[in-house]
Amino acid sequence: MLVSEDYPWSKLIREYVMYCAVGCINVAVFFVLYYFLYQAQISEEFPAASAWAISYFLSSVLAHYLHRWLTFESLTGYKKSLVVMMAIYTVLLLISTASTAYFADIHGFNHYYSWAANTAAFGFVAFLALRIFAFPLSHGRITRSERLAEFKERRRA
């Protein structure tokens, strides 16, 4: 369940704000990768879509790490959440790459506008999918400070 008595709308909204803040870091890395890959012209026929797909995939690994540590208060294990998150991101990658190819590469829309529109549109969908499937509350909750304390304890052992 997305919202409950133990996890009210106010908490979900705060989590979404944190998701957006962490997402700014991810988007910056994503854009830098996209910029350089687009300049490299990996594909003559689909330069924007190929740069989008590669930079999206690479930045997804960083996104998982940051969202697991900073955004979602879920006890889901690292490997399980990574696999589920990458499955979600793969579906979104396929749809958004097709969108980028359609608008930027086929119809000639500015590839930066296409990049920004895709990033914004799929960001909210990704948040909901990650909250429900990759980092569900049904696995238990752990705060950022508790996660950090647990990490420090493991390093001492």
N, CA and C atoms as an extended XYZ file, in Angstrom:
471
Properties=species:S:1:pos:R:3:atomname:S:1:resname:S:1:resid:I:1 pbc="F F F"
N         0.844       -1.175        0.000 N   MET     1
C         0.000        0.000        0.000 CA  MET     1
C         0.889        1.238        0.000 C   MET     1
N         0.533        2.200       -0.790 N   LEU     2
C         1.336        3.409       -0.940 CA  LEU     2
C         1.192        4.350        0.252 C   LEU     2
N        -0.020        4.526        0.737 N   VAL     3
C        -0.286        5.413        1.865 CA  VAL     3
C        -1.082        4.632        2.907 C   VAL     3
N        -0.712        4.825        4.176 N   SER     4
C        -1.410        4.144        5.258 CA  SER     4
C        -1.362        5.032        6.504 C   SER     4
N        -1.924        4.516        7.570 N   GLU     5
C        -1.883        5.255        8.829 CA  GLU     5
C        -0.441        5.414        9.313 C   GLU     5
N         0.365        4.371        9.107 N   ASP     6
C         1.772        4.428        9.507 CA  ASP     6
C         2.641        5.217        8.519 C   ASP     6
N         2.129        5.395        7.320 N   TYR     7
C         2.882        6.083        6.278 CA  TYR     7
C         1.939        7.061        5.561 C   TYR     7
N         1.695        8.224        6.183 N   PRO     8
C         0.695        9.163        5.648 CA  PRO     8
C         1.182        9.916        4.405 C   PRO     8
N         0.243       10.656        3.801 N   TRP     9
C         0.543       11.454        2.616 CA  TRP     9
C         1.716       12.391        2.859 C   TRP     9
N         1.781       12.989        4.040 N   SER    10
C         2.855       13.938        4.332 CA  SER    10
C         4.227       13.264        4.225 C   SER    10
N         4.327       12.036        4.683 N   LYS    11
C         5.587       11.294        4.582 CA  LYS    11
C         5.894       10.964        3.123 C   LYS    11
N         4.873       10.553        2.376 N   LEU    12
C         5.070       10.241        0.959 CA  LEU    12
C         5.533       11.489        0.198 C   LEU    12
N         4.958       12.628        0.500 N   ILE    13
C         5.341       13.873       -0.173 CA  ILE    13
C         6.780       14.253        0.183 C   ILE    13
N         7.153       14.116        1.454 N   ARG    14
C         8.544       14.392        1.855 CA  ARG    14
C         9.504       13.442        1.131 C   ARG    14
N         9.093       12.202        0.995 N   GLU    15
C         9.927       11.229        0.295 CA  GLU    15
C        10.063       11.605       -1.184 C   GLU    15
N         8.980       12.078       -1.789 N   TYR    16
C         9.046       12.499       -3.183 CA  TYR    16
C         9.960       13.713       -3.347 C   TYR    16
N         9.908       14.634       -2.402 N   VAL    17
C        10.799       15.799       -2.448 CA  VAL    17
C        12.256       15.337       -2.362 C   VAL    17
N        12.542       14.377       -1.482 N   MET    18
C        13.899       13.838       -1.378 CA  MET    18
C        14.275       13.121       -2.673 C   MET    18
N        13.326       12.389       -3.249 N   TYR    19
C        13.562       11.709       -4.523 CA  TYR    19
C        13.961       12.738       -5.587 C   TYR    19
N        13.264       13.853       -5.624 N   CYS    20
C        13.571       14.907       -6.603 CA  CYS    20
C        14.942       15.526       -6.339 C   CYS    20
N        15.269       15.749       -5.059 N   ALA    21
C        16.576       16.326       -4.718 CA  ALA    21
C        17.706       15.379       -5.125 C   ALA    21
N        17.574       14.112       -4.767 N   VAL    22
C        18.571       13.113       -5.159 CA  VAL    22
C        18.568       12.960       -6.680 C   VAL    22
N        17.386       13.047       -7.255 N   GLY    23
C        17.264       12.954       -8.707 CA  GLY    23
C        18.031       14.045       -9.434 C   GLY    23
N        18.173       15.208       -8.814 N   CYS    24
C        18.948       16.290       -9.439 CA  CYS    24
C        20.398       15.865       -9.642 C   CYS    24
N        20.948       15.144       -8.677 N   ILE    25
C        22.312       14.626       -8.817 CA  ILE    25
C        22.350       13.625       -9.973 C   ILE    25
N        21.398       12.703       -9.968 N   ASN    26
C        21.337       11.693      -11.029 CA  ASN    26
C        21.159       12.330      -12.404 C   ASN    26
N        20.288       13.318      -12.475 N   VAL    27
C        20.022       13.976      -13.756 CA  VAL    27
C        21.261       14.728      -14.245 C   VAL    27
N        22.006       15.335      -13.325 N   ALA    28
C        23.228       16.033      -13.722 CA  ALA    28
C        24.236       15.053      -14.323 C   ALA    28
N        24.422       13.914      -13.671 N   VAL    29
C        25.328       12.892      -14.197 CA  VAL    29
C        24.804       12.377      -15.538 C   VAL    29
N        23.518       12.121      -15.590 N   PHE    30
C        22.863       11.642      -16.809 CA  PHE    30
C        23.094       12.629      -17.955 C   PHE    30
N        22.892       13.915      -17.684 N   PHE    31
C        23.039       14.919      -18.733 CA  PHE    31
C        24.486       15.022      -19.215 C   PHE    31
N        25.435       14.993      -18.305 N   VAL    32
C        26.839       15.064      -18.703 CA  VAL    32
C        27.190       13.878      -19.603 C   VAL    32
N        26.768       12.680      -19.203 N   LEU    33
C        26.996       11.501      -20.046 CA  LEU    33
C        26.327       11.668      -21.410 C   LEU    33
N        25.074       12.115      -21.382 N   TYR    34
C        24.317       12.304      -22.629 CA  TYR    34
C        25.022       13.310      -23.536 C   TYR    34
N        25.442       14.412      -22.961 N   TYR    35
C        26.094       15.472      -23.737 CA  TYR    35
C        27.315       14.925      -24.478 C   TYR    35
N        28.191       14.239      -23.752 N   PHE    36
C        29.411       13.720      -24.379 CA  PHE    36
C        29.123       12.583      -25.360 C   PHE    36
N        28.182       11.730      -25.038 N   LEU    37
C        27.850       10.650      -25.962 CA  LEU    37
C        27.167       11.177      -27.224 C   LEU    37
N        26.349       12.216      -27.063 N   TYR    38
C        25.714       12.813      -28.243 CA  TYR    38
C        26.777       13.455      -29.141 C   TYR    38
N        27.737       14.138      -28.545 N   GLN    39
C        28.822       14.752      -29.310 CA  GLN    39
C        29.651       13.692      -30.036 C   GLN    39
N        29.770       12.513      -29.428 N   ALA    40
C        30.549       11.425      -30.029 CA  ALA    40
C        29.834       10.787      -31.220 C   ALA    40
N        28.531       11.075      -31.388 N   GLN    41
C        27.743       10.543      -32.507 CA  GLN    41
C        27.917        9.026      -32.636 C   GLN    41
N        27.494        8.317      -31.609 N   ILE    42
C        27.618        6.865      -31.566 CA  ILE    42
C        26.857        6.213      -32.729 C   ILE    42
N        25.726        6.784      -33.076 N   SER    43
C        24.918        6.264      -34.185 CA  SER    43
C        24.605        7.415      -35.136 C   SER    43
N        24.843        7.202      -36.404 N   GLU    44
C        24.539        8.250      -37.382 CA  GLU    44
C        23.037        8.435      -37.561 C   GLU    44
N        22.298        7.327      -37.545 N   GLU    45
C        20.857        7.391      -37.780 CA  GLU    45
C        20.075        7.855      -36.552 C   GLU    45
N        20.510        7.441      -35.354 N   PHE    46
C        19.804        7.775      -34.114 CA  PHE    46
C        20.790        8.316      -33.067 C   PHE    46
N        21.373        9.468      -33.308 N   PRO    47
C        22.373        9.977      -32.365 CA  PRO    47
C        21.789       10.307      -30.990 C   PRO    47
N        20.621       10.901      -30.951 N   ALA    48
C        20.021       11.261      -29.659 CA  ALA    48
C        19.557       10.023      -28.901 C   ALA    48
N        18.915        9.103      -29.588 N   ALA    49
C        18.397        7.906      -28.927 CA  ALA    49
C        19.525        7.023      -28.405 C   ALA    49
N        20.598        6.886      -29.165 N   SER    50
C        21.700        6.049      -28.689 CA  SER    50
C        22.401        6.691      -27.497 C   SER    50
N        22.599        7.995      -27.534 N   ALA    51
C        23.206        8.690      -26.389 CA  ALA    51
C        22.283        8.604      -25.181 C   ALA    51
N        20.983        8.741      -25.414 N   TRP    52
C        20.001        8.637      -24.336 CA  TRP    52
C        20.067        7.261      -23.672 C   TRP    52
N        20.025        6.213      -24.466 N   ALA    53
C        19.959        4.855      -23.928 CA  ALA    53
C        21.193        4.516      -23.092 C   ALA    53
N        22.357        4.838      -23.592 N   ILE    54
C        23.587        4.497      -22.857 CA  ILE    54
C        23.710        5.314      -21.584 C   ILE    54
N        23.472        6.603      -21.665 N   SER    55
C        23.600        7.441      -20.472 CA  SER    55
C        22.507        7.121      -19.451 C   SER    55
N        21.319        6.769      -19.913 N   TYR    56
C        20.225        6.383      -19.015 CA  TYR    56
C        20.620        5.136      -18.223 C   TYR    56
N        21.129        4.130      -18.932 N   PHE    57
C        21.506        2.886      -18.266 CA  PHE    57
C        22.613        3.116      -17.240 C   PHE    57
N        23.659        3.822      -17.631 N   LEU    58
C        24.780        4.053      -16.719 CA  LEU    58
C        24.378        4.870      -15.494 C   LEU    58
N        23.572        5.878      -15.703 N   SER    59
C        23.156        6.702      -14.565 CA  SER    59
C        22.141        5.973      -13.679 C   SER    59
N        21.503        4.935      -14.181 N   SER    60
C        20.556        4.153      -13.381 CA  SER    60
C        21.244        3.423      -12.233 C   SER    60
N        22.458        2.972      -12.449 N   VAL    61
C        23.203        2.292      -11.385 CA  VAL    61
C        23.484        3.274      -10.246 C   VAL    61
N        23.914        4.482      -10.583 N   LEU    62
C        24.125        5.521       -9.574 CA  LEU    62
C        22.808        5.860       -8.885 C   LEU    62
N        21.741        5.956       -9.650 N   ALA    63
C        20.432        6.291       -9.091 CA  ALA    63
C        20.013        5.269       -8.038 C   ALA    63
N        20.233        4.000       -8.316 N   HIS    64
C        19.854        2.975       -7.344 CA  HIS    64
C        20.598        3.175       -6.032 C   HIS    64
N        21.881        3.334       -6.124 N   TYR    65
C        22.697        3.500       -4.919 CA  TYR    65
C        22.223        4.704       -4.102 C   TYR    65
N        22.049        5.837       -4.748 N   LEU    66
C        21.646        7.046       -4.029 CA  LEU    66
C        20.228        6.960       -3.484 C   LEU    66
N        19.306        6.428       -4.282 N   HIS    67
C        17.924        6.325       -3.798 CA  HIS    67
C        17.806        5.324       -2.655 C   HIS    67
N        18.569        4.266       -2.701 N   ARG    68
C        18.521        3.287       -1.611 CA  ARG    68
C        19.028        3.904       -0.320 C   ARG    68
N        20.090        4.680       -0.420 N   TRP    69
C        20.675        5.281        0.781 CA  TRP    69
C        19.924        6.520        1.258 C   TRP    69
N        19.458        7.344        0.348 N   LEU    70
C        18.958        8.659        0.733 CA  LEU    70
C        17.454        8.859        0.606 C   LEU    70
N        16.807        8.158       -0.286 N   THR    71
C        15.406        8.451       -0.570 CA  THR    71
C        14.443        7.518        0.151 C   THR    71
N        14.560        6.237       -0.103 N   PHE    72
C        13.557        5.290        0.356 CA  PHE    72
C        13.959        4.636        1.672 C   PHE    72
N        13.033        4.601        2.592 N   GLU    73
C        13.267        4.014        3.910 CA  GLU    73
C        12.767        2.575        3.934 C   GLU    73
N        13.284        1.776        3.042 N   SER    74
C        12.860        0.390        2.913 CA  SER    74
C        14.005       -0.535        3.305 C   SER    74
N        13.661       -1.649        3.915 N   LEU    75
C        14.652       -2.644        4.303 CA  LEU    75
C        14.936       -3.665        3.198 C   LEU    75
N        14.421       -3.442        2.015 N   THR    76
C        14.666       -4.349        0.904 CA  THR    76
C        16.173       -4.479        0.688 C   THR    76
N        16.639       -5.703        0.505 N   GLY    77
C        18.063       -5.949        0.301 CA  GLY    77
C        18.600       -5.260       -0.938 C   GLY    77
N        19.917       -5.032       -0.929 N   TYR    78
C        20.556       -4.312       -2.024 CA  TYR    78
C        20.346       -5.019       -3.364 C   TYR    78
N        20.656       -6.303       -3.435 N   LYS    79
C        20.554       -7.032       -4.704 CA  LYS    79
C        19.125       -7.087       -5.212 C   LYS    79
N        18.189       -7.388       -4.306 N   LYS    80
C        16.786       -7.480       -4.715 CA  LYS    80
C        16.282       -6.135       -5.241 C   LYS    80
N        16.570       -5.057       -4.510 N   SER    81
C        16.104       -3.746       -4.954 CA  SER    81
C        16.789       -3.328       -6.259 C   SER    81
N        18.061       -3.687       -6.432 N   LEU    82
C        18.767       -3.358       -7.674 CA  LEU    82
C        18.143       -4.084       -8.865 C   LEU    82
N        17.859       -5.357       -8.705 N   VAL    83
C        17.262       -6.134       -9.801 CA  VAL    83
C        15.884       -5.574      -10.168 C   VAL    83
N        15.063       -5.309       -9.162 N   VAL    84
C        13.718       -4.785       -9.432 CA  VAL    84
C        13.807       -3.385      -10.040 C   VAL    84
N        14.698       -2.552       -9.485 N   MET    85
C        14.834       -1.196      -10.008 CA  MET    85
C        15.324       -1.218      -11.454 C   MET    85
N        16.278       -2.073      -11.757 N   MET    86
C        16.778       -2.131      -13.127 CA  MET    86
C        15.712       -2.675      -14.079 C   MET    86
N        14.855       -3.559      -13.600 N   ALA    87
C        13.743       -4.032      -14.437 CA  ALA    87
C        12.791       -2.872      -14.739 C   ALA    87
N        12.469       -2.103      -13.709 N   ILE    88
C        11.600       -0.928      -13.893 CA  ILE    88
C        12.263        0.057      -14.844 C   ILE    88
N        13.526        0.341      -14.590 N   TYR    89
C        14.240        1.302      -15.432 CA  TYR    89
C        14.410        0.795      -16.863 C   TYR    89
N        14.509       -0.507      -17.052 N   THR    90
C        14.637       -1.055      -18.403 CA  THR    90
C        13.357       -0.819      -19.198 C   THR    90
N        12.215       -1.040      -18.558 N   VAL    91
C        10.938       -0.764      -19.230 CA  VAL    91
C        10.850        0.722      -19.585 C   VAL    91
N        11.169        1.576      -18.612 N   LEU    92
C        11.128        3.020      -18.871 CA  LEU    92
C        12.178        3.422      -19.912 C   LEU    92
N        13.329        2.752      -19.906 N   LEU    93
C        14.377        3.021      -20.888 CA  LEU    93
C        13.887        2.727      -22.303 C   LEU    93
N        13.227        1.605      -22.478 N   LEU    94
C        12.722        1.239      -23.811 CA  LEU    94
C        11.708        2.262      -24.314 C   LEU    94
N        10.774        2.635      -23.439 N   ILE    95
C         9.740        3.595      -23.846 CA  ILE    95
C        10.348        4.969      -24.115 C   ILE    95
N        11.214        5.428      -23.213 N   SER    96
C        11.786        6.770      -23.367 CA  SER    96
C        12.782        6.846      -24.524 C   SER    96
N        13.492        5.766      -24.794 N   THR    97
C        14.397        5.763      -25.946 CA  THR    97
C        13.597        5.833      -27.247 C   THR    97
N        12.503        5.091      -27.303 N   ALA    98
C        11.634        5.170      -28.487 CA  ALA    98
C        11.074        6.586      -28.638 C   ALA    98
N        10.702        7.202      -27.536 N   SER    99
C        10.198        8.572      -27.563 CA  SER    99
C        11.264        9.543      -28.064 C   SER    99
N        12.484        9.383      -27.572 N   THR   100
C        13.581       10.249      -28.008 CA  THR   100
C        13.856       10.049      -29.498 C   THR   100
N        13.895        8.803      -29.932 N   ALA   101
C        14.129        8.526      -31.352 CA  ALA   101
C        13.024        9.149      -32.203 C   ALA   101
N        11.786        9.004      -31.755 N   TYR   102
C        10.646        9.521      -32.509 CA  TYR   102
C        10.688       11.044      -32.628 C   TYR   102
N        10.859       11.720      -31.502 N   PHE   103
C        10.791       13.185      -31.522 CA  PHE   103
C        12.082       13.839      -32.020 C   PHE   103
N        13.228       13.411      -31.505 N   ALA   104
C        14.482       14.087      -31.855 CA  ALA   104
C        15.088       13.590      -33.156 C   ALA   104
N        15.154       12.285      -33.309 N   ASP   105
C        15.863       11.739      -34.469 CA  ASP   105
C        15.007       11.653      -35.727 C   ASP   105
N        13.728       11.377      -35.584 N   ILE   106
C        12.866       11.237      -36.761 CA  ILE   106
C        12.208       12.558      -37.137 C   ILE   106
N        11.624       13.258      -36.136 N   HIS   107
C        10.903       14.498      -36.432 CA  HIS   107
C        11.741       15.760      -36.281 C   HIS   107
N        12.960       15.624      -35.799 N   GLY   108
C        13.870       16.762      -35.764 CA  GLY   108
C        13.656       17.762      -34.642 C   GLY   108
N        12.888       17.407      -33.613 N   PHE   109
C        12.760       18.311      -32.469 CA  PHE   109
C        14.128       18.452      -31.804 C   PHE   109
N        14.362       19.562      -31.192 N   ASN   110
C        15.621       19.785      -30.492 CA  ASN   110
C        15.853       18.645      -29.504 C   ASN   110
N        16.999       18.008      -29.584 N   HIS   111
C        17.256       16.836      -28.747 CA  HIS   111
C        17.352       17.190      -27.267 C   HIS   111
N        17.727       18.415      -26.937 N   TYR   112
C        17.754       18.815      -25.521 CA  TYR   112
C        16.333       18.957      -24.967 C   TYR   112
N        15.413       19.470      -25.781 N   TYR   113
C        14.011       19.557      -25.343 CA  TYR   113
C        13.428       18.162      -25.156 C   TYR   113
N        13.747       17.282      -26.068 N   SER   114
C        13.277       15.901      -25.953 CA  SER   114
C        13.854       15.252      -24.700 C   SER   114
N        15.119       15.482      -24.445 N   TRP   115
C        15.783       14.944      -23.247 CA  TRP   115
C        15.075       15.448      -21.987 C   TRP   115
N        14.821       16.746      -21.921 N   ALA   116
C        14.188       17.340      -20.734 CA  ALA   116
C        12.756       16.828      -20.553 C   ALA   116
N        12.012       16.737      -21.624 N   ALA   117
C        10.623       16.260      -21.528 CA  ALA   117
C        10.575       14.809      -21.074 C   ALA   117
N        11.419       13.973      -21.627 N   ASN   118
C        11.459       12.569      -21.215 CA  ASN   118
C        11.891       12.426      -19.762 C   ASN   118
N        12.887       13.180      -19.367 N   THR   119
C        13.379       13.107      -17.989 CA  THR   119
C        12.273       13.483      -17.006 C   THR   119
N        11.564       14.558      -17.283 N   ALA   120
C        10.487       14.997      -16.394 CA  ALA   120
C         9.319       14.009      -16.393 C   ALA   120
N         8.915       13.560      -17.546 N   ALA   121
C         7.746       12.679      -17.647 CA  ALA   121
C         7.978       11.336      -16.969 C   ALA   121
N         9.136       10.776      -17.169 N   PHE   122
C         9.381        9.452      -16.622 CA  PHE   122
C         9.879        9.477      -15.186 C   PHE   122
N        10.270       10.634      -14.677 N   GLY   123
C        10.730       10.744      -13.296 CA  GLY   123
C         9.652       10.400      -12.287 C   GLY   123
N         8.452       10.959      -12.461 N   PHE   124
C         7.364       10.705      -11.515 CA  PHE   124
C         6.888        9.260      -11.602 C   PHE   124
N         6.795        8.736      -12.803 N   VAL   125
C         6.394        7.335      -12.988 CA  VAL   125
C         7.410        6.418      -12.303 C   VAL   125
N         8.680        6.743      -12.448 N   ALA   126
C         9.735        5.942      -11.813 CA  ALA   126
C         9.604        5.983      -10.290 C   ALA   126
N         9.321        7.149       -9.733 N   PHE   127
C         9.165        7.260       -8.281 CA  PHE   127
C         8.086        6.309       -7.782 C   PHE   127
N         6.935        6.340       -8.409 N   LEU   128
C         5.828        5.480       -7.972 CA  LEU   128
C         6.195        3.996       -8.108 C   LEU   128
N         6.786        3.630       -9.222 N   ALA   129
C         7.159        2.232       -9.432 CA  ALA   129
C         8.220        1.778       -8.431 C   ALA   129
N         9.175        2.647       -8.152 N   LEU   130
C        10.217        2.286       -7.190 CA  LEU   130
C         9.650        2.144       -5.788 C   LEU   130
N         8.786        3.052       -5.402 N   ARG   131
C         8.196        2.994       -4.063 CA  ARG   131
C         7.371        1.722       -3.897 C   ARG   131
N         6.622        1.351       -4.916 N   ILE   132
C         5.719        0.202       -4.808 CA  ILE   132
C         6.456       -1.131       -4.966 C   ILE   132
N         7.385       -1.223       -5.926 N   PHE   133
C         7.974       -2.516       -6.258 CA  PHE   133
C         9.419       -2.719       -5.778 C   PHE   133
N        10.280       -1.731       -5.957 N   ALA   134
C        11.694       -1.917       -5.608 CA  ALA   134
C        11.974       -1.671       -4.136 C   ALA   134
N        11.259       -0.725       -3.549 N   PHE   135
C        11.477       -0.363       -2.150 CA  PHE   135
C        10.146       -0.347       -1.390 C   PHE   135
N         9.448       -1.484       -1.345 N   PRO   136
C         8.125       -1.493       -0.701 CA  PRO   136
C         8.234       -1.371        0.825 C   PRO   136
N         7.262       -0.725        1.378 N   LEU   137
C         7.213       -0.577        2.835 CA  LEU   137
C         6.912       -1.896        3.522 C   LEU   137
N         6.354       -2.831        2.793 N   SER   138
C         6.028       -4.135        3.382 CA  SER   138
C         7.277       -4.896        3.819 C   SER   138
N         8.442       -4.494        3.337 N   HIS   139
C         9.697       -5.127        3.741 CA  HIS   139
C        10.257       -4.528        5.029 C   HIS   139
N         9.565       -3.541        5.568 N   GLY   140
C        10.021       -2.866        6.785 CA  GLY   140
C        10.637       -1.523        6.446 C   GLY   140
N        10.824       -0.717        7.481 N   ARG   141
C        11.365        0.622        7.281 CA  ARG   141
C        12.657        0.800        8.063 C   ARG   141
N        13.521        1.619        7.506 N   ILE   142
C        14.755        2.004        8.168 CA  ILE   142
C        15.034        3.456        7.783 C   ILE   142
N        15.312        4.282        8.769 N   THR   143
C        15.587        5.690        8.477 CA  THR   143
C        17.013        5.832        7.957 C   THR   143
N        17.299        6.986        7.384 N   ARG   144
C        18.650        7.234        6.876 CA  ARG   144
C        19.675        7.159        8.004 C   ARG   144
N        19.344        7.710        9.165 N   SER   145
C        20.290        7.673       10.285 CA  SER   145
C        20.489        6.244       10.789 C   SER   145
N        19.425        5.436       10.804 N   GLU   146
C        19.561        4.036       11.203 CA  GLU   146
C        20.403        3.256       10.183 C   GLU   146
N        20.201        3.559        8.900 N   ARG   147
C        20.975        2.884        7.849 CA  ARG   147
C        22.457        3.244        7.976 C   ARG   147
N        22.741        4.507        8.266 N   LEU   148
C        24.129        4.933        8.436 CA  LEU   148
C        24.762        4.272        9.656 C   LEU   148
N        24.018        4.212       10.757 N   ALA   149
C        24.532        3.562       11.966 CA  ALA   149
C        24.797        2.077       11.702 C   ALA   149
N        23.906        1.430       10.986 N   GLU   150
C        24.081        0.014       10.629 CA  GLU   150
C        25.320       -0.170        9.758 C   GLU   150
N        25.531        0.739        8.814 N   PHE   151
C        26.693        0.684        7.932 CA  PHE   151
C        27.987        0.840        8.744 C   PHE   151
N        27.986        1.795        9.658 N   LYS   152
C        29.178        2.012       10.491 CA  LYS   152
C        29.455        0.804       11.365 C   LYS   152
N        28.409        0.188       11.877 N   GLU   153
C        28.569       -0.992       12.720 CA  GLU   153
C        29.172       -2.158       11.930 C   GLU   153
N        28.714       -2.357       10.708 N   ARG   154
C        29.263       -3.411        9.859 CA  ARG   154
C        30.730       -3.175        9.536 C   ARG   154
N        31.115       -1.914        9.365 N   ARG   155
C        32.514       -1.595        9.046 CA  ARG   155
C        33.417       -1.882       10.235 C   ARG   155
N        32.881       -1.712       11.447 N   ARG   156
C        33.671       -1.973       12.661 CA  ARG   156
C        33.882       -3.468       12.896 C   ARG   156
N        32.920       -4.258       12.439 N   ALA   157
C        32.971       -5.715       12.700 CA  ALA   157
C        33.978       -6.437       11.859 C   ALA   157
